[in-house]
Amino acid sequence: PNFVMKKIYNRNHKQTKTYFKERALNNNPIEKHMIKFAPVTYSLIVINILIWLSMVLFLNRFSDLKLLDVGGLVHFNVVHGEWYRLITSIFLHYNFEHILMNMLSLFIFGKIVESIVGHWRMFTIYIVAGIFGNFASLSFNTDTVSAGASGAIFGLIGAIFAFMYVSQKFNRKMIGQLLMVLVIMIGLSLFMQNINIVAHIGGFIGGILITLIGYYYKRNQNRFWILIIITLALFVASQIRIFTIKEDNIYNTIISNEMKNGNYKEAKTMVKQTIKKKYADDETYYLNGLITTTLSSKAEGISDWERGLRYYPDSAILNYQLAIANRSLSDKDKAKKYIKAALKADPGNNDYINLDKELSDDSEPKD
């Protein structure tokens, strides 16, 4: 029924009629599903590749900063209301190896699931599993930028296992083929950076749940509601975990990493973005002062720290840094004032205690 497939199969082929007959009558379920046309799977692959190529052409460098800007999954941003990242992150990838492995996996498992349940149901499983995996990721990862279709793809794998459970139609060859592909995927992922195992597990569970919920909706209301309750319980538990876990300001983490790599200008740009988005805190202003001191002068760096202190007067780190800066300028009175404020905010910090003792010893008259 498909125009493209008609063109392909109306051509002259070297294969005999026997070849096509055996292929059509093949009883292996996986091989039968693989030869069917799967427009949603193909569309998802094309969309992912186009987005990745756009990133290659326009972003040039796949840094955490770039992925954060284009919609990568970050705990800090999601809890501040940027829920769209639950979807956008599914379509982003780090590098060629990352997208290659995911698209090969999507081609295999996507075609199988789409052949079994249809186009839009497959798409629903894919998206729901991806979101489920992202919720799992947010529940445990607070200081990284996550991206990739892996959680959604593991959801498709979970759906296939759910199909085998409800249909009771599987054999050793089928299970062996699925496990072989799964082992290859896991094996390859061990050699790749930024692999989010938690998202894989969450996506797998999400794929199983949404598939069983769809199956039992008209067949067994008791099981249907049990699965709904389990899904809601997991959702509520993940939300409690996401919003109660101590969050890290991902912007400060990225700024620090850029500074460690010597990319001070990019770090400065990131500081400006953080302040503009109103995500800045006292540590942001502390880092900003260090960057300014490196790129310009100590005096301008002190101005940045003092500016930050106006917004965060009880900041221990800003008061401590200003104490160090004024000590280096031989202004011990100011230095003592700032270190006292730092100790008031964090009385147990050994660095603050030692600097206070040093300044106090220097102020005592000597024989």
C-alpha positions in Angstrom: 0.0 0.0 0.0 3.0 2.3 0.3 4.2 4.3 -2.8 7.9 3.8 -2.0 7.6 0.1 -1.3 5.6 -0.4 -4.6 8.5 1.2 -6.5 11.0 -1.0 -4.8 9.2 -4.3 -5.2 8.0 -3.6 -8.8 11.6 -3.5 -10.0 13.3 -6.5 -11.4 15.1 -8.5 -8.7 17.8 -11.1 -8.9 16.1 -13.1 -6.2 13.7 -15.9 -7.2 10.1 -16.2 -6.4 11.0 -18.9 -3.9 13.0 -16.3 -2.0 10.1 -14.0 -1.6 7.7 -16.8 -0.8 10.0 -18.0 2.0 10.3 -14.5 3.3 6.5 -14.0 3.3 5.9 -17.3 5.0 8.7 -16.9 7.6 7.4 -17.9 11.0 10.0 -16.1 13.0 8.1 -13.2 14.6 11.0 -10.8 14.8 12.0 -11.3 11.1 8.3 -10.8 10.1 8.0 -7.6 12.0 11.3 -6.3 10.5 10.1 -6.4 6.9 7.0 -4.3 7.6 6.8 -0.7 6.8 7.2 1.5 9.9 6.7 5.2 9.1 6.8 6.5 12.7 10.1 4.7 13.4 11.6 6.1 10.2 10.2 9.6 11.0 11.7 9.5 14.5 15.1 8.4 13.1 15.0 11.2 10.5 14.0 13.9 13.1 16.8 12.8 15.4 19.4 12.8 12.7 18.3 16.3 11.4 18.5 17.7 14.9 21.9 16.2 15.4 23.2 17.6 12.0 21.8 21.0 12.9 23.8 20.9 16.1 26.9 19.9 14.2 26.5 22.7 11.7 25.4 25.5 14.1 26.8 24.7 17.5 30.2 23.2 16.4 31.0 21.9 20.0 28.8 19.5 22.0 29.5 20.9 25.4 27.2 20.8 28.4 26.6 24.5 27.9 25.4 24.0 24.3 23.2 21.1 25.3 21.8 23.1 28.2 20.9 25.9 25.8 19.1 23.7 23.3 17.0 21.8 25.8 19.1 19.1 27.6 17.6 17.5 30.7 18.8 19.3 33.9 17.4 18.9 37.4 18.0 22.5 38.3 16.0 23.9 35.3 13.1 21.4 35.5 12.4 22.2 39.2 12.4 25.9 38.1 9.6 25.3 35.7 11.3 24.3 32.4 9.2 21.1 31.9 9.6 21.1 28.2 13.1 19.6 28.7 11.4 16.2 29.5 10.6 16.1 25.7 13.3 18.0 24.0 16.1 16.1 25.7 14.8 12.8 24.1 15.8 14.2 20.7 19.3 15.4 21.5 22.6 13.5 21.3 26.1 14.1 22.4 28.2 12.8 19.4 28.2 10.5 16.4 28.7 7.3 18.4 25.8 8.2 20.7 23.3 8.9 17.9 24.5 5.9 15.8 23.9 3.4 18.6 20.5 4.9 19.5 19.3 5.1 15.9 20.3 1.5 15.1 18.5 0.4 18.3 15.5 2.5 17.4 15.4 1.0 13.9 15.3 -2.6 15.3 13.0 -2.2 18.4 10.9 0.6 16.9 10.0 -1.5 13.9 9.0 -4.5 16.0 6.8 -2.5 18.4 5.2 -0.5 15.5 4.4 -3.7 13.7 2.7 -5.2 16.7 0.7 -2.3 18.1 0.4 0.2 15.2 1.9 3.6 14.4 0.5 5.9 17.0 0.5 3.4 19.9 4.2 2.9 19.2 4.8 6.6 19.3 2.9 6.9 22.6 5.0 4.1 24.2 8.2 5.8 22.9 7.3 9.3 24.4 5.8 8.0 27.6 8.8 5.7 28.3 11.2 8.6 27.5 9.5 10.9 30.0 9.4 8.1 32.5 13.1 7.6 32.1 13.7 11.3 32.4 11.8 11.4 35.7 14.0 8.5 37.0 17.1 10.5 35.9 15.9 13.7 37.6 15.4 11.7 40.8 19.1 10.8 41.1 21.1 13.1 38.9 21.3 16.7 40.0 24.6 17.9 38.5 24.7 16.7 35.0 23.1 17.5 31.6 21.3 14.4 30.2 20.3 13.9 26.6 19.4 11.0 24.2 16.7 8.6 23.1 18.1 5.7 25.2 15.3 5.9 27.8 12.6 5.8 25.2 14.3 3.0 23.3 14.6 0.9 26.5 10.9 1.6 26.9 10.4 -0.1 23.5 12.4 -3.1 24.7 10.2 -3.2 27.9 7.1 -3.1 25.6 8.4 -6.1 23.7 8.9 -8.1 26.9 5.3 -7.1 27.9 4.0 -8.3 24.5 5.7 -11.7 25.1 4.2 -11.9 28.6 0.6 -11.2 27.6 0.7 -13.2 24.3 2.7 -16.2 25.6 4.1 -16.4 22.1 7.8 -16.6 22.3 10.5 -19.2 21.7 14.2 -19.6 22.4 15.3 -18.2 19.1 13.2 -15.0 19.6 14.4 -14.5 23.2 18.0 -15.2 22.1 17.9 -12.6 19.4 16.4 -10.0 21.7 18.9 -10.7 24.4 21.8 -10.6 22.0 20.9 -7.2 20.7 20.3 -6.0 24.3 23.7 -7.3 25.4 25.4 -5.6 22.5 23.6 -2.3 23.4 24.7 -2.5 27.0 28.2 -3.5 26.0 28.7 -0.6 23.7 27.3 1.8 26.2 30.0 0.9 28.7 32.6 2.4 26.3 30.6 5.7 25.9 30.6 8.8 28.0 27.5 10.4 29.6 25.5 7.2 29.6 22.5 7.5 32.0 21.8 4.0 33.3 19.1 5.3 35.6 17.2 6.7 32.6 17.5 3.3 30.9 16.0 1.5 33.8 13.2 4.1 34.2 12.4 3.9 30.5 12.3 0.1 30.5 9.8 0.1 33.5 7.8 2.9 31.8 7.6 0.9 28.6 6.3 -2.2 30.4 3.7 -0.3 32.4 2.2 1.8 29.5 2.0 -1.3 27.3 0.3 -3.4 30.0 -2.1 -0.5 30.9 -3.1 -0.3 27.2 -3.5 -4.1 26.9 -5.7 -4.5 30.1 -7.8 -1.4 29.5 -10.6 -3.5 27.8 -9.6 -7.0 28.9 -9.1 -6.9 32.7 -10.3 -3.8 34.6 -8.8 -5.0 37.9 -5.3 -5.4 36.5 -5.8 -2.1 34.6 -6.5 -0.1 37.8 -3.7 -1.9 39.7 -1.3 -0.8 37.0 -2.7 2.7 37.0 -2.2 2.9 40.8 1.4 1.5 40.5 2.2 4.1 37.8 0.7 7.0 39.8 2.6 5.8 42.9 5.9 5.8 41.0 5.1 9.2 39.5 4.3 10.7 42.9 7.4 9.1 44.5 9.6 10.5 41.7 8.1 14.0 42.1 8.7 14.0 45.9 12.2 12.9 45.3 12.9 15.4 42.5 11.6 18.4 44.5 13.1 17.4 47.9 16.6 16.3 46.8 19.3 18.9 47.3 19.7 20.6 44.0 23.0 21.8 42.5 23.1 24.9 40.4 24.1 23.3 37.1 25.1 26.7 35.7 27.8 27.1 38.4 29.0 23.6 37.7 29.4 24.3 34.0 31.1 27.7 34.7 33.6 26.0 37.0 34.3 23.3 34.4 34.9 25.9 31.7 37.3 27.7 34.0 39.2 24.5 34.7 39.6 24.0 31.0 40.8 27.5 30.5 37.7 28.7 28.6 37.3 31.9 30.7 35.5 33.9 27.9 32.9 31.2 27.6 32.6 31.0 31.4 32.0 34.8 31.4 29.3 34.4 28.8 27.7 31.7 30.9 27.7 34.0 34.0 25.9 36.7 32.0 23.3 34.1 30.9 22.8 32.8 34.4 22.3 36.3 35.8 19.9 37.2 32.9 17.8 34.1 33.6 17.8 35.0 37.3 19.4 31.7 38.2 22.5 33.3 39.8 23.4 32.8 43.4 26.3 33.8 45.6 28.5 31.1 44.1 27.8 32.6 40.6 29.0 36.0 41.7 32.1 34.4 43.4 33.0 32.7 40.2 32.3 35.8 38.2 34.8 37.7 40.4 37.5 35.0 39.8 36.9 35.2 36.0 37.1 39.0 36.0 40.3 39.0 38.1 41.8 36.6 35.5 40.6 38.5 32.4 40.9 42.1 33.7 42.1 43.1 37.2 41.8 42.3 40.8 40.0 45.6 41.4 37.3 44.7 39.0 37.0 41.3 40.5 36.5 42.8 43.9 33.8 45.0 42.5 32.0 41.9 41.2 32.3 40.2 44.7 31.0 43.4 46.4 28.1 43.5 43.9 27.2 39.9 44.7 27.4 40.7 48.4 24.7 43.4 48.0 22.4 40.7 46.8 23.6 38.0 49.2 24.9 39.8 52.4 25.0 36.6 54.4 27.1 34.7 51.8 30.0 33.0 53.5 32.0 32.4 50.3 31.7 36.1 49.1 32.7 37.5 52.5 35.6 35.1 52.7 36.8 36.0 49.2 36.6 39.7 50.0 38.6 39.1 53.2 41.3 37.4 51.2 41.3 40.2 48.6 41.5 43.0 51.2 44.3 41.1 53.1 46.3 41.0 49.8 45.8 44.8 49.6 47.0 45.2 53.2 43.6 46.5 54.3 43.4 44.3 57.4 40.4 46.2 59.0 38.2 45.4 56.0 39.6 41.9 55.8 38.7 41.3 59.5 35.2 42.7 58.9 34.6 40.3 56.1 36.0 37.2 57.8 33.8 37.9 60.8 30.8 37.9 58.6 31.9 34.7 56.9 32.4 33.0 60.2 28.9 34.1 61.3 27.4 32.5 58.2 29.6 29.3 58.5 31.2 29.1 61.9 32.6 25.5 61.4 34.6 26.2 58.3 38.3 25.6 59.0 39.5 28.0 56.2 37.5 30.8 57.7 38.7 30.0 61.3 42.4 29.9 60.2 42.1 33.2 58.3 40.4 34.9 61.2 43.2 33.6 63.5 45.9 34.8 61.1 44.4 38.3 60.9 43.9 38.5 64.7 47.6 37.4 65.3 48.8 40.1 62.8 46.8 42.8 64.6 48.4 42.1 68.0 51.4 44.3 69.0 54.7 42.6 68.9 57.7 43.2 71.2 
